[in-house]
């Protein structure tokens, strides 16, 4: 590695160094973030010419794009890791760099109204469709949509009345396409897809967890029980992917005359209902698969105005 390296070269060397150290889904996210948010702005800069003023302007530009807090934090993480690789190889920026860590901003996820939640629950409880039963699991446990897609019947502990979160489903970049040269030519039908469905372990160690199920839901699930290796959402050996679930969920909301929301809002709604009922926040954090109660309370708990007014009246 020479000392006159462009930042793009350093990025390529870093991605190769971590390729087999992280999950394929994580690696795909890193590549996409670098290609979309780092290389266009910093790729042509010589590492030895990089200054704090450049970084400050870069972060200002990124924040003006109204990126999410998680995206900004990931950009900071990637920049620090990439430049650390360079420093370990003797490639130093023009000065010691100071990284701007953006302050946390609450998610702007659109929430589902309480009466809409009740209407959706009533419909799902009465429905005899296996997909709707899967949505009922989601709304009653707060699991992530990828975790819902990864549930198999073997994950259910019928005697204990619990369900085990062992895997998650996501659509990631196809490593095959990343390994192929852009100059290689293939017949159209033979060229590998740019993305693939990936079934892997949950995002963190605390995400692998066991969740108790309400009794009525266990009784309902018994009617749909399949072979242990079948996925719950489909009843077959083939899983459904998150974007397919979101599409069907959107259609369901339209048919029930409920305003459109992202299915992730069900996770927020579950957490908020739990706290509003005065239940233990530590238990909620464990059910959601978080590493700390603070994460749960900061991100997933939302009190509506009626709840705040109730609390206020109790103060007097």
N, C-alpha and C positions, 0 to 999 in steps of 0.2 A: 504494500500500500504506500503510495507516494504521498508527500506532504501537500501536493497540489491537487487534492481530490475535490471534485464537485460534491455538493451535498447529496445529489442523486446517487452517486456511486456509493456513498456511505450508507444510504438507505437500502440499496440492493444488498450490500454485505451484511447489514443488520438483519434483514428479513431472512436471508439464507441461514444466519446463525441461530435464529429462533425457530426455524421451520419445524423441526421435530421435537422442540421443547414444549410446545403448547398444543392444545387441541386444534384439529383442522378448522373448526368453526371460529376459534379465536384468531388463528393465523389468517383466515380469510378476511376477518374484520380489520386486522392490522394492515393488510395489503390495500384494502379499499380505502381506509382512512389516509394512508400515505399517498396513494395515487390521486385522491380527490382533494385533500386538504393541505398536504405538505409540499409535494413535488411541484405543483403549478406555481407556488409562491417562492419556494426556497431551493428548488432542485438545481438551478443553474448557478447558484452562488458557490464560490470557493469556500470551503469550511474555514480556511485560515483568515478569511475576510469577514466572517460573521461577527456582528457586534450586538450589544444590548439595544442600541437604537433600532437596528433592523428587526430584532425580535419584538420590541415594543410596538412597532408599526404593524408587524405581522399579526400580533394578538388583537390590536385595535380593529384591524380589518376583519378578523374572524368573528369578533364579538358583534361587529356591525351587521354580520350576516344572520343574526338571530339564531345561531346554533344552540342546541341544547347544552345544558350544563355538563352532562355526561360526555358529550362529544368534545367539548373544550378541554375537559379533564383528560380525556384519552389523548388528545393532541399533545398536551403538555407531557404526559407520560412517554409518548413515542419520541418526542424531540429529545428528552433527557436521556432515554435509553440509547438512541442512535448516536448522539454526540458523545456519550460515555464510551461507546465502542471505539469511536475515533480517537478519543483521548488515550484510551488504553493502548492504542497502536501508535501513539505519538503525534496524532493530528490534532492540533490545538486551534480553537477559534481565536479571533483577534484579541479577545479579553475574556475574563471570567464572566460567564453568563448568569443572569438572574432570570428565573422563570416566573412568569405571571400565573398564579393559580387562581382561576376565576372563583368568585364566591358562589355558593350554592343557590340556585334558583329553583323554586318549587315547580313541579311539572304542571304544564298547562293542559293536561289530559282532561277532556270533557267528561264530566261526571254524569252518572245516570240518576235521575230523580227518584226519590223514595217510592212514589206511587207507581212509577214505571218499573222499578225493581219488583214490587209486589205483583204487578200484572204479569211480568215475565216469569216470576216464580210459579204463579198459579198455572200458567200455560204449560211450563215445563213439567210440572208435577202431574198434569193430566195427560200429557202427550205419551204415545206409545212408540215413538221413533227412537232408535238407539242413539242417533246423533244428539237429539234433545236431552236424552238421559246424560250424555257426556257433558253438555252445557250445564246441566243441573249440578254435576260434580264440581264444575268450575265455580259456579256462583255460591256453592255451599262450602268451599274449601279455600278459595282465593289462589289456587295454583296458577302458574303461568301457562299461556296457551301452548308453548312448546312442550311443557310437561304434560299437559292434557293430551296432546297428540301422541306422546310416548307411553301413555299408560297401557299396560297389558293386563289381561284378567289374572295372570299369575301374581300381579302386584297386590291383589286384594287378600287381606287376611280375614276370612269370613268369621272365624271364631272370635277374633279380637275386635272385629268391627273397624278395621283401619285399612288404609291404602298406603303403599310404599312408593315414594318418588325415586325412581332409579335411573331414569333416562329422560332426555329431551330431544325434540325434533326441530331441525332448522334447515333452511335452504342456504347453502354456502357456495363459495366459488369452487369450481372444479379444479383440483390440483393438476389434473391431466392437461388442462388448457394452459396453466401457468408454466408447465414444463416444456411446452411446445414452442418452437420458434414461429414468429409471425410470418416468416418467409416460407414456411412449409405449406404445401398445398394438399388438400384432401377433398375427395368427392363430398358434395354437400351432405349426403346422408350419413357419411362416416365420420364427419368432424364431431368431436365430443362436445356435449352441451357445456355452456359456460358456467352453469350452476348445477348442483346436485342436492338431493335431499340427504341430510346427514342425521343419523340417530346416534347420539352420544350421551355421555354423562352430564348431569346438570351443571350449571355455570360455576358453582362453588361447592366446597365440602359441606357447608351447612344446608345446601339445597337438597342433598340426599337425606331424606327424612321420612318419618312415618306420621301420617295424619289421621286422627280419629274421624269417623264419618257419623252423621246423624242416623238414628235407627231407621227412620222412614226411607232414607236413601239406600241403605243396605237392602232393605226388603224390595225396593224397586229394582235394584241392580240384579238381584237374584233371578228375575224374569228374563234377563238378557244374557246370562252367564254363558261363556263360550270356553273353548280350549285355552289353557293358560298362556299359550304363545300368541293368541289373537289380540289385536289392539282393540281397546274398549270402544273407541269412537267409530270404528268401521265394522267390528265383529269379524274381521278377516286377518290374515297374516300381513296385510299391507297397511301401513300407517297413512294417516292424513297429515298434510303439512299445514303450518300455521296460516298461511295466506288463504288456503282453501277453507279453513275454519272461519276466518274473518269474513270471507265472502258469503258463506252460508248464514253466518250470524247476522250480517247486514241485511240479507234477504228476509230473515225471520223477523227482524225489527220492523222492516217495512210492512210486512204482512200483518203485524200486530199493532200497527200505527204508533210505534214507539220511536222517538227521535234517534237518529243514527249516532252510535258511539263506537269507539274501538273496543274490542273484546277485553283489552287490558283494563278497561274501566271497571269490569266486574271484580277484579282483584282489589282495586281501590275501594269499591263499594263494600266488599266483604270486610276489609280492615276497618273502615269507618263504622259499620254496623256493630262490629265487635266492641270497639271502644265506647260507642254510644250506649251499649248495654252494660257498661261498667265492668267488663271482663278484664282479666289479667293481661297486661301488655307484653310481659315476657313470654307467655304462652302464645300470643299472637305472633310475636317475632319468630318463634320456633316453627309455627305452622306455616308461615310465609317463607321460611328458609333463609332468614336474614342472619348476619353475623352479630348484630347488635340491636337492642331495642331502639336506639337513637335513629337508625336507618328507617325502621318501621314507622316511627312517629313523625319523622321529618318528611318522608316521601309519600306514605300511603294513607295517612289518617287525615280526613277532611271532615270538619264539623259544619253542618249547614246552619243557616240563620235561626231556624226554629230550635235547634239543639242549643245554640249559644244563648238564646233568650231563656230557655229552661234553666240553664246553668245560672244565668244572671238572677232569676227570680229566687233561686235557692240560696243566693248570697244574702238576701235581705230578710 
